[in-house]
Amino acid sequence: MENRLKKQLALIKTRAMTIARRAAAPADTPSTEPGAESADSASCTPAGNPVIEHLIRVGTVARASTLAVKHREHGGPWWWKRRLGRSSMALDPVVRETRRATFESQFQEVLGALTLGEMLTIENAVPGEHRIVEGAGYYLVRRTGRDIDPMAPLEAGRFASFSAWPQPVNRTMVGRFVRRGYSAPGYAEVPSDLASGTPRPIDPRSVLFLDIETAGLAANTYAFLCGLMYFQPDSGAFVVEQAFARDYAEEEGLLLHVREALGRFDTVVTYNGSSFDLPFLRTRMAVHRIPDIVPMGSVDLLHATRRVFRPELPNVRLVTVEAHLRGVERVDDIPSRFIPRAYHEYVRTQDARIIRNIVYHNRMDIFTMAVILNHLAEPSLAVALPSQGLEGNSPRPSDSIAG
């Protein structure tokens, strides 16, 4: 099959080169290609076919170049309508270069404000340890209790008292499941509560909060930081583990650590994770030939947050909801749109001063998920919230990015 495809591609390439040579040669120059057609038969080509020319003259058919382009103005997702609403000047190279220069100047301004002092290594900037899993290395940062946030012990105590998932939260499933009549290593049965649709009581020890930082939004880029937070019943505190790739090559070790951690829990809680974080991780695992994540429950807080906070907030980005619930704003935080550019800068210079702010940004994103979940579980909110479906859960432009 592979040899047949190669032969077909070679034949297509040869024909394309022959057509290009004929188009570039003068009209009175005879063709020297093997098997070339004579000048008399050249008039029978599609470009000079007399039958087609006659049909065009009488109006039976029309040339494609004369047809009007029909624009899709109705229907389709929100991103299609937003694309139609953009000005044609957005594709202008001058405008594009202006926007790129503006972004770069803003990034350099943020970089200069956050990277004060001398250059730091990753060990000095963010204390952690080097780990190796199946021959792949990565860097692990671990924090617990008040080292996460001064309010972490209080939120951990509220989270430990959970007995059931809050009313606005919708628990779905993610992972590899058994198809009918098929089983193989790495597949598992669909959890009974998810298969039947019955609500399942929450066990705080089985919940894992997850948030990732990537070097871009496309699936062909890298995940360089993954934050995981879980409740430790022995100490009654939250524990945050952040796996960091110090170079592009360490992504595999990061993914192996994440997959092993997901296997120890029953439910993963994310913010827009069902649309971005989890599909991105599964795609990158497939690239590295890592087995897919184990079947587990998935809770995306973005949908419940939109239902509750949409009337009172301009958007439901994670930093906006955090400022609303906690009454304070983050200090020395890096805007999420600059994180990919900052990571590429770190890989190039190995200056880890900016990584401190990225790790802080990721850690606060994870902790804010617990704050939101605790707020959604308040009895007063459950009484005030009308019992209705999760309508309007499709992402909006202002809600798509968590940070």
C-alpha positions in Angstrom: 0.0 0.0 0.0 2.8 2.4 0.9 4.6 1.7 -2.4 1.4 2.3 -4.4 0.9 5.7 -2.7 4.5 6.6 -3.4 4.1 5.8 -7.1 0.9 7.8 -7.3 2.5 10.8 -5.6 5.5 10.5 -8.0 3.1 10.4 -11.0 1.2 13.4 -9.8 4.4 15.4 -9.3 5.7 14.5 -12.8 2.4 15.6 -14.4 2.5 18.9 -12.4 6.0 19.6 -13.5 5.1 18.9 -17.1 2.2 21.3 -17.0 4.3 23.9 -15.4 7.0 23.6 -18.2 4.4 23.8 -20.9 2.9 27.0 -19.4 6.3 28.6 -19.1 7.4 27.7 -22.7 6.6 30.1 -25.6 3.6 29.2 -27.7 5.7 28.5 -30.8 8.2 26.2 -29.0 7.5 22.5 -29.6 7.3 20.4 -26.5 10.3 18.1 -25.8 8.7 16.0 -23.2 8.3 12.3 -23.9 4.8 11.5 -25.2 4.0 15.2 -25.6 0.9 16.0 -27.6 1.1 17.6 -31.0 0.0 21.2 -31.6 -3.2 20.0 -33.3 -4.2 18.0 -30.2 -3.4 20.9 -27.9 -6.7 22.6 -28.9 -8.5 19.6 -27.3 -7.2 20.3 -23.8 -9.8 21.6 -21.3 -8.4 25.2 -21.6 -9.0 25.2 -25.3 -11.8 22.7 -25.8 -14.2 24.1 -28.4 -17.2 22.3 -26.9 -16.6 24.0 -23.5 -16.0 27.4 -25.1 -19.3 27.1 -27.0 -21.2 26.1 -23.8 -19.7 29.2 -22.1 -20.8 31.5 -25.0 -24.4 30.2 -25.0 -24.6 30.5 -21.2 -25.0 26.8 -20.4 -22.0 26.8 -18.0 -19.9 29.5 -16.5 -16.3 29.9 -15.5 -15.5 29.4 -11.8 -13.7 32.7 -11.7 -16.8 34.6 -12.6 -19.0 33.1 -9.9 -19.9 35.2 -6.9 -18.6 34.1 -3.6 -21.4 33.3 -1.1 -20.6 34.2 2.5 -22.1 32.2 5.3 -24.0 34.8 7.4 -26.5 32.6 9.3 -26.0 29.6 11.5 -22.7 28.1 12.7 -20.9 28.5 16.0 -20.0 31.8 17.6 -16.4 31.8 16.3 -17.7 31.7 12.7 -19.8 34.7 13.2 -16.9 36.5 15.0 -14.7 35.7 12.0 -17.3 37.1 9.6 -17.5 40.3 11.7 -13.8 41.0 11.4 -12.6 43.6 9.0 -10.7 42.5 5.9 -7.9 44.7 7.2 -7.1 41.9 9.8 -5.3 40.0 7.0 -3.3 43.0 6.0 0.4 42.3 6.5 1.0 45.8 7.8 -1.8 45.5 10.4 -0.6 42.1 11.4 2.9 43.3 11.9 1.6 46.3 13.9 -0.3 43.9 16.2 2.8 41.7 16.6 4.9 44.7 17.5 2.3 45.9 20.0 2.2 42.5 21.7 5.9 42.2 21.8 6.3 45.7 23.4 3.6 44.8 26.0 5.4 41.6 26.8 8.8 43.2 27.2 7.1 45.7 29.5 5.6 43.0 31.7 8.9 41.0 31.5 10.9 44.0 32.7 8.5 44.6 35.6 8.5 40.9 36.8 12.2 40.0 36.3 14.0 42.3 38.7 17.4 41.4 40.0 20.0 38.9 38.8 19.3 35.9 36.6 18.2 32.8 38.5 18.2 29.1 37.8 15.0 27.1 38.2 16.3 25.6 41.5 16.8 29.0 43.0 13.7 30.6 41.5 11.2 27.7 42.3 12.5 25.2 44.8 11.7 21.6 43.8 13.3 18.3 42.9 14.3 16.6 39.7 12.5 13.3 39.0 12.8 10.6 36.4 9.9 8.4 35.3 10.6 5.6 32.8 13.8 7.3 31.7 12.1 10.7 31.2 13.0 13.6 33.5 11.0 16.5 34.7 11.0 19.1 37.6 8.4 18.8 40.4 7.4 21.6 42.7 5.4 20.6 45.8 3.5 22.9 48.3 1.0 22.2 51.0 -1.1 24.1 53.5 -0.4 27.8 53.9 2.4 27.7 51.4 -0.3 27.5 48.7 -2.3 30.4 50.0 -3.0 31.9 53.5 -6.7 30.9 53.0 -5.9 27.3 51.9 -6.5 25.7 55.4 -9.9 27.3 55.6 -10.9 26.2 52.1 -9.6 22.7 52.8 -11.7 22.4 55.9 -14.8 23.4 53.9 -14.0 21.0 51.1 -13.5 18.1 53.5 -17.1 18.5 54.7 -18.5 17.7 51.3 -21.0 14.9 51.1 -22.4 15.3 47.6 -21.7 17.3 44.5 -23.3 20.7 44.4 -26.5 21.2 42.4 -25.0 23.3 39.6 -22.2 20.9 38.9 -22.4 18.4 36.1 -20.2 15.3 36.4 -19.4 13.6 33.1 -16.8 10.9 32.1 -13.4 11.0 30.4 -10.9 8.3 29.4 -10.8 4.9 27.5 -13.8 2.7 27.9 -14.8 -0.8 26.8 -16.7 -1.0 23.5 -19.3 -3.6 23.1 -17.7 -7.1 22.8 -14.2 -5.7 22.9 -11.6 -5.6 25.6 -7.9 -4.8 25.7 -5.2 -3.7 28.1 -5.7 0.0 29.1 -9.5 -0.1 28.7 -11.9 -0.3 31.6 -15.6 -0.4 32.2 -17.7 2.7 32.4 -18.2 3.7 36.0 -21.7 2.6 37.1 -22.9 6.0 38.4 -21.9 7.6 35.1 -23.4 4.9 33.0 -26.8 5.0 34.8 -26.9 8.8 35.3 -27.5 8.6 39.1 -25.7 11.2 41.3 -22.7 9.9 43.2 -21.7 11.1 46.7 -18.4 13.0 46.7 -15.4 11.7 48.5 -12.9 14.6 49.0 -10.0 12.1 49.0 -10.8 11.0 45.4 -11.0 14.5 43.8 -8.1 15.9 41.8 -7.9 19.5 40.6 -6.0 20.0 37.4 -4.8 23.0 35.3 -2.2 23.1 32.6 0.0 25.8 30.9 1.0 25.3 27.3 3.4 26.9 24.9 0.5 27.8 22.6 -3.1 26.9 21.9 -2.5 24.5 19.0 -2.4 20.8 19.6 1.1 20.6 17.9 2.7 22.6 20.7 3.9 21.6 24.1 2.5 21.3 27.6 5.2 22.6 29.9 3.5 22.9 33.3 0.7 20.9 34.9 -0.7 21.7 38.3 -2.4 19.1 40.4 -4.1 19.7 43.8 -5.7 17.1 46.1 -6.9 16.8 49.7 -4.7 14.9 52.1 -6.9 13.5 54.9 -4.0 12.8 57.3 -3.0 16.5 57.6 -6.4 17.9 56.6 -4.7 20.2 54.0 -4.5 20.7 50.3 -1.4 19.5 48.5 -0.2 21.1 45.2 2.1 19.3 42.8 3.3 21.2 39.8 5.2 19.2 37.1 7.4 21.5 35.0 9.3 20.8 31.8 12.6 22.7 31.9 12.9 22.0 28.2 10.7 20.9 25.4 12.2 17.4 25.7 10.9 17.0 29.2 7.3 17.1 28.2 7.1 13.3 28.2 8.2 13.0 31.8 5.5 15.6 32.8 2.8 13.6 31.0 3.9 10.4 32.6 3.6 12.0 36.0 0.1 13.4 35.2 -1.1 10.1 34.0 0.1 8.3 37.1 -1.6 10.9 39.3 -4.9 10.7 37.4 -4.9 6.9 38.0 -5.0 7.5 41.8 -8.2 9.5 41.8 -11.9 9.1 40.9 -12.8 12.5 39.6 -10.8 15.3 38.0 -12.0 18.9 38.4 -11.0 21.5 35.8 -12.0 25.0 34.5 -12.8 24.7 30.8 -10.9 21.4 30.9 -13.4 19.4 29.0 -12.8 21.6 26.0 -9.0 22.3 26.3 -7.0 20.8 29.2 -8.0 17.2 29.0 -8.2 16.9 25.1 -4.8 18.7 25.0 -3.2 16.2 27.4 -4.7 13.2 25.7 -3.4 14.5 22.3 0.1 15.0 23.7 0.1 11.6 25.3 -0.8 10.1 22.0 2.1 11.9 20.4 4.5 10.4 22.9 2.9 7.0 22.7 1.7 7.1 26.3 -1.4 5.1 27.1 -4.6 7.1 27.4 -5.8 8.3 30.8 -7.8 5.8 32.9 -11.6 6.2 32.9 -12.8 8.7 35.5 -15.3 11.3 36.3 -14.8 14.8 35.0 -16.2 18.1 36.4 -15.8 21.3 34.4 -16.6 24.2 36.7 -16.8 26.7 33.8 -20.4 25.7 32.9 -21.7 25.9 36.5 -19.8 29.1 37.1 -21.3 30.7 34.0 -24.8 29.8 35.2 -24.3 31.4 38.6 -22.1 34.4 37.9 -23.0 35.5 34.4 -25.7 38.0 35.5 -23.3 39.8 37.9 -19.9 39.6 36.2 -18.6 41.0 32.9 -17.1 37.6 32.1 -16.3 34.3 33.9 -12.6 34.2 33.4 -10.9 32.6 36.4 -9.2 35.7 37.6 -12.5 37.7 37.4 -14.4 35.1 39.5 -11.5 34.9 42.0 -11.5 38.6 42.6 -15.3 38.6 43.0 -15.3 35.7 45.6 -12.2 36.6 47.6 -12.3 40.4 47.3 -8.6 40.6 46.4 -6.6 40.6 43.2 -3.4 38.7 42.5 -0.1 40.3 43.1 2.8 39.8 40.6 0.7 37.7 38.4 1.5 37.3 34.7 -1.4 37.7 32.2 -2.2 34.4 30.6 -1.7 35.6 27.1 2.0 36.2 27.8 2.7 32.8 29.3 3.6 30.9 26.1 5.9 33.8 25.0 7.5 33.8 28.5 8.2 30.1 28.4 9.9 30.3 25.0 12.0 33.1 26.5 13.0 30.9 29.4 14.0 28.0 27.2 16.1 30.4 25.1 17.9 32.2 28.0 17.4 29.7 31.0 16.5 32.7 33.1 13.9 31.4 35.5 12.8 34.7 37.1 9.7 34.8 35.0 8.9 31.1 35.8 8.2 32.1 39.4 5.2 34.2 38.2 4.0 31.4 35.8 4.1 28.8 38.6 2.3 31.2 40.9 -0.3 31.9 38.2 -0.9 28.1 37.8 -1.1 27.5 41.5 -3.7 30.2 42.1 -5.8 28.9 39.2 -6.0 25.5 40.9 -6.7 26.9 44.3 -9.4 29.2 42.9 -11.2 26.1 41.5 -11.6 24.8 45.1 -12.8 28.2 46.2 -15.5 28.2 43.4 -16.5 24.6 44.3 -16.9 25.5 48.0 -19.0 28.5 47.0 -21.3 26.4 44.7 -21.9 24.0 47.6 -23.3 26.7 49.9 -26.9 25.9 50.9 -28.1 29.4 50.2 -26.9 29.2 46.6 -28.6 25.8 46.2 -31.9 27.3 47.3 -31.7 30.4 45.1 -30.5 28.5 42.0 -33.5 27.4 39.9 -33.6 23.8 38.8 -33.0 24.0 35.1 -30.7 22.3 32.6 -27.3 23.4 31.6 -28.4 25.5 28.6 -26.0 27.9 27.2 -22.9 25.9 28.0 -21.2 26.6 24.7 -18.1 28.7 25.3 -18.2 32.4 24.6 -15.3 34.4 23.3 -14.7 36.1 26.7 -15.0 32.9 28.7 -12.7 30.6 26.7 -9.4 31.1 28.5 -9.3 30.3 32.2 -6.6 32.8 33.2 
